[in-house]
């Protein structure tokens, strides 16, 4: 039941984002609308979670590691866009550039203070799961750990503390790309991001992250991109921007694939099989 509620909530976000525009003339109104929508959605999901509960710890981990951070993270993101844009003194020129440069510097400073070189940030970004039941189940926070004081103010029935940290990571990554597009609009990475946001909202990766990482390494190993001169990091960046997905530490994930006991290229095997079946149907 909870998984169905969660999937419906994520569908609401995807549908709303398809209609979202980065048009400077609409950005304040649109970001305010998204903030309101996400705030109401979070309240609705919270009510359902508190009323229905979770069937087991795995469902609880899924909610607090994946679902709630997607809602809260984007709520933080759109609210920050609204506040930043609404306080911008001019629409162009040096003051405009300085305003967004200052915001970008503040974001970088926040990252250094809150996340840089922390054990949890490395744990989350590398896709590890062995401590999920500690980080993403309620009532398991050890106060001997170094935590922010606001932990005493959170609703313990609807937060594990670390779900908020994941939400902040998601929000900050989205905001970084947005601010970079304002400060350096001609950058290759920003152009790719902007295209993905404006014209390809219905174009997203629906398989696992490991499947995409496997594809990236296959393309690199075959030399199919830029005559083999493009590195893993570059190819990975392009795919992450194209599909609006965070892959974490792709090198670590790839080395785990090498230890698979059955096929080391599960996704590529599936691709080959799917293509063969499709060709057979077309005959």
Steps between C-alpha positions, in 0.01 A plus 500: 500500500773746600702419186195580287456833681870577450493420129193719455679785678806470275274494194342826616848657516598372155177631348544843663862526388404430140307826510771691689684769305835670560380800301630805696165673461316211668760355736378676816137405444587145392739433790242631748241268346736201529581589862132509589426175316790314662419632847141376471620169354738447790219567748275248324771233492582561867134451596485170310826373647398580857157342452601185313858438614748274321470128433865438595837673544587466132196705408595756764856524363367543145277785612753694706795442266327546164145635507491767770836653392370534143201698626677701772817549294308654212289702740820653640635550147198681355457708814862614471453586133195707594688687774812557289310620194261716700791681667696557177535880456511506119429272204842521336842663513778503761272520803300205369819296453634601842175401670510145365877474550454584867227239533725242332784581741264468797388159372860383464577619853195316633617183327844527659353556846220244489603218267858513373713213624229361729450126541128518422551699179751243375264219605208647307688610189672163453168316507575291809213325678644307796403768755163593350303352789696721737476820297147467363292334771340714768619493859852376425689828518797484735541840666867424557538559126579852381156632401353847460305633794180524295469122537318570827235699314414247228189282505641161601197327349575643157876538489818306568717818480701348215208522259530877544872485421425309177234760417759776544747316278238466224394865535857630499598302190198630310560855621868486406411416140237773493731770638781391269266547206447858616867577563652313206219447245737405219661208677462165323373329814244771564374491144443127526321542831280778367400297196410208721289722721320691227440253218539148637297480818337178383841353416646324803682180599262235632738209557743462792803724552727199465347431157590851384851471645544170314394670177738791559797267549402297194491812283834611640664158453374472142629843404156587363506858632751755369713219353570373851651829617215585737569388855262328742450820699403700191263233366349455845442876536321517165267212587427640846406837352304343215290276725503728808637224721777479759718190460734549794840332485486323161848353538410331829176366352686363196751314717211338688363379165830326430435282807165370373481122517278454195515731199714808544295687237141434605355814341684459169385137484142620553542764228622240254212268583240779477634619165501144359140446611397833344671410173331159498159664543569734208571214258 
